[in-house]
Amino acid sequence: MNIPARVLPSLHLLTLWGFAVAQPLFDMIGRNPAFLTAHQFGPSEATILALMLALVLPGIPVIVAALISRVERRAGQVVHLGLVGILAALLAMQGLWRTLVWPEPAISFIAAAVALLSMWAYYRHAWVRSFLSVLSPAILVFPALFLLVSPAARLFDTVVPAEPGEGVHRGLPHIVFLVFDELPTTVFMDRTGRIDRENFPTFDRLAKSAYWFRNATTVHTRTEHAMPAILTGMRPKLDRFRIPTDAEFPDNLFTWAARHYRVVASEPLTDLCPIRVCSEDVGLGAPKHRTKRVLRDLATIYLHIVLPPSSRVNLPPINRSWADFDEPQFDLHQKVVTLNSDGRHRQAQRFIQAIDSSPQPTLYFMHANLPHLPYEYLPDGTRYFMHSRIRGLKPGVKLDTWLSDATALNDAYQRFFAQVRYVDKIVGDVIHRLQEQGIYDDSLFIVTADHGVSIRHNDMRRAVTDANRWDIAGVPLFIKLPNQSIGDIVDRNVETIDIMASISGITGIPLTWTPDGSSVFGDRVRERNNKNLVDGPKIWELSADLMVNRGEMTDTIPAPVVNQELVQGLLGRPISDFDIHNAVGIKTFVKRPQLFENVDFEVYLPAHVVADMEADQVDLTGAVIAIAVNGAIRALTKTHSTAENKYGFSQLLPASAFRPGHNSVAVYWVPAPESAPETLAELARID
């Protein structure tokens, strides 16, 4: 094939670029397809990326050199030879750093010599230019191998949501699968092991119409490991950190379901659903523009390939994550921040609205980051103004240790408890939506959590201890079979890795892999004589009847900090019933008083009242505080000491205490709580 002479210089530069730049990057990301899924790349995005690496990016300097040659031939030759030398040096450096254990200056000198020699040889010898012409098909061969042969080619598998009439099993039930975060079974169980139906009516009704696997436990304490375990049925591996993406876990609920089901998913914290299946997350909306992000990460990878070791130490590491290398590791925290800023209630609302009456079998999946920190929701889903610090937690980065302050711990628990009640409401709203669409009865309905959480004096919040293992390990698992109406409590030794095998057994669709878990309705779970829970590098071996044998389990509900008789005697009473006098020598500062001036229920409620106090002449440790809203007492709490002569308190108020617009708030000290008090000392007033 004859190639026009004027095209050959550009073709040679593209060829050199292919060997020096494009192919090393194709090789790196082709062997690690998790890089593409971490950047939310599907087949079309991967194809565009391949064309950019092979043609678009090198095309910029090639066009510049060609334009200069048109204006001034000799200047164009100089620029062209300079580019030949640079690309030759980059190609040489990759091999030199891998093969020679020489001082860096010596290798750099050799690379510079290769650049000069390449420029001279290219200019003086026609056979060198002819050799590059022969190699020029590599310009297209490299991206073709990347797209068609490398492990990244899995992105092009024809696993797509089936259209009606195309492989759809119309007899299959809808699957509705809800996974919550930091939701322990112990929070909604009463002291008899039953569900607290007054505070959790939806879970109580579900337990009466579905199977409640009361002894269910998670297999890992961290979301990034616990979620893949749930969605694959495989136990977490301890040998290395596997990022929760479909590239790392190609066999999972979503890839299995996509061959038979339409998939509607809200998966904001992991990336196990391939973009070809979940093209748009119903919880978060459309993905953002990704070009700048991926080019920045590719530049970081390439610098790791060509720079000497001493220079690489100043680069962001590329072995701790698959994207955003300036972030040191898989940034679950940033995903959580993004979700929280958008409003976790909006995720639930969007998911519920996405449920429809389509006759096509559908997998509806939602992983909700609730009742996980931060605690900011009342039981009805109203978002109250959140004070960033959780009282009772030891200050620090990890926020994983509870202090011994009973009043602070009780405040944290009440906020957590209110958020769990909101979870109960979400489940109820999902069921109501399914019933509205006429598909609830026929659906397979599953509710579980990735792991639990604990709130106990002088104990850990998430790390497992002997005292809190029930709270961390025990997670709810409710399974309502299609057309089931009568429930049962099942105390088998069930773990979250058993859910996938159970779904397969119920639907009759075999899994394409062999999970570690077994169907909860089969006999293999009966044979397990223990439970395994991974917490960091440690594996806890727990008893098979952990959540059933409650003999060693201590009470998880902190005792009320205020005498309940006093609460019943004061709560709801108008301030006009009392003799009010000013508290002398006590300064009280209610935080953010301006929030009470114009309350908008659609935006937030200032329902969490926090205050600092100073008192030189009286010890206020454990003093009873009454909080009145709009002229009536709506809550009681106690103070705690923060420093010498300094105190504080915080209390969550019910939404019913407030009204739209202006609200008046007053804080009182109850000086004689032992008797029926008729006198209150006013500490602060916000009118």
Secondary structure as GFF3:
##gff-version 3
##sequence-region A 1 687
A	DSSP	alpha_helix	8	17	.	.	.	ID=ss1
A	DSSP	pi_helix	18	22	.	.	.	ID=ss2
A	DSSP	alpha_helix	23	31	.	.	.	ID=ss3
A	DSSP	alpha_helix	34	38	.	.	.	ID=ss4
A	DSSP	alpha_helix	43	51	.	.	.	ID=ss5
A	DSSP	pi_helix	52	56	.	.	.	ID=ss6
A	DSSP	alpha_helix	57	71	.	.	.	ID=ss7
A	DSSP	alpha_helix	73	99	.	.	.	ID=ss8
A	DSSP	alpha_helix	104	124	.	.	.	ID=ss9
A	DSSP	alpha_helix	126	135	.	.	.	ID=ss10
A	DSSP	alpha_helix	138	148	.	.	.	ID=ss11
A	DSSP	three_ten_helix	151	156	.	.	.	ID=ss12
A	DSSP	beta_strand	175	181	.	.	.	ID=ss13
A	DSSP	three_ten_helix	185	187	.	.	.	ID=ss14
A	DSSP	alpha_helix	201	209	.	.	.	ID=ss15
A	DSSP	beta_strand	211	213	.	.	.	ID=ss16
A	DSSP	alpha_helix	223	232	.	.	.	ID=ss17
A	DSSP	alpha_helix	253	257	.	.	.	ID=ss18
A	DSSP	beta_strand	262	266	.	.	.	ID=ss19
A	DSSP	alpha_helix	291	306	.	.	.	ID=ss20
A	DSSP	alpha_helix	309	312	.	.	.	ID=ss21
A	DSSP	alpha_helix	332	342	.	.	.	ID=ss22
A	DSSP	alpha_helix	344	354	.	.	.	ID=ss23
A	DSSP	beta_strand	362	371	.	.	.	ID=ss24
A	DSSP	alpha_helix	406	436	.	.	.	ID=ss25
A	DSSP	beta_strand	444	449	.	.	.	ID=ss26
A	DSSP	alpha_helix	469	473	.	.	.	ID=ss27
A	DSSP	beta_strand	477	480	.	.	.	ID=ss28
A	DSSP	beta_strand	488	490	.	.	.	ID=ss29
A	DSSP	three_ten_helix	496	498	.	.	.	ID=ss30
A	DSSP	alpha_helix	499	507	.	.	.	ID=ss31
A	DSSP	alpha_helix	524	527	.	.	.	ID=ss32
A	DSSP	beta_strand	530	535	.	.	.	ID=ss33
A	DSSP	beta_strand	538	543	.	.	.	ID=ss34
A	DSSP	alpha_helix	564	570	.	.	.	ID=ss35
A	DSSP	three_ten_helix	575	577	.	.	.	ID=ss36
A	DSSP	beta_strand	579	582	.	.	.	ID=ss37
A	DSSP	beta_strand	586	590	.	.	.	ID=ss38
A	DSSP	three_ten_helix	593	596	.	.	.	ID=ss39
A	DSSP	beta_strand	608	615	.	.	.	ID=ss40
A	DSSP	beta_strand	624	629	.	.	.	ID=ss41
A	DSSP	beta_strand	632	638	.	.	.	ID=ss42
A	DSSP	beta_strand	640	643	.	.	.	ID=ss43
A	DSSP	beta_strand	646	652	.	.	.	ID=ss44
A	DSSP	three_ten_helix	655	657	.	.	.	ID=ss45
A	DSSP	beta_strand	665	670	.	.	.	ID=ss46
A	DSSP	beta_strand	679	686	.	.	.	ID=ss47
###
